Amino acid sequence: MSAPRELPIATNGDVVVVRQQVRSLAAEIGLSLVDQTKIVTAASELARNALVHAGGGRVLIEVLEGGRRPGLRLVFSDEGPGIPDVEQALTEGWSTAGGLGLGLSGSRRLVDEFDLVSAPGEGTRVTVTKWAR
């Protein structure tokens, strides 16, 4: 099993690196092209959210092996202002940044497992997992 990789998210360039690393590992573990695109899109959205809403953060990328099928787990974390109403933030079309409001809700639809933990003043942690079919 490859060691988890932690990457910073502090610039737009870091978002690009996150996308590249996720795409490379998704292909390496045998995710279909469609599933590669889904996990890369979710990674891009979540990395951009950390940058825009929290001023940056980090992602831990972990290859999951040893079960029935391989998977890729991404844990995005930041120490930003947190999300006061997680349920509202997960509502499609809701945005505090003037966007389309598809970042969190869209990311949740693109992955097999999605977990968001946040509170005002405590930052945010989003964990997503995509399993090979």
Secondary structure, DSSP 8 states (H G I E B T S, - for coil): ----EEEEE-SHHHHHHHHHHHHHHHHHTT--HHHHHHHHHHHHHHHHHHHHHHS-EEEEEEEE-SSSS-EEEEEEEE-SS--S-HHHHTSTT--SSSS-S-HHHHHHHHSSEEEEEE-TTS-EEEEEEEE--
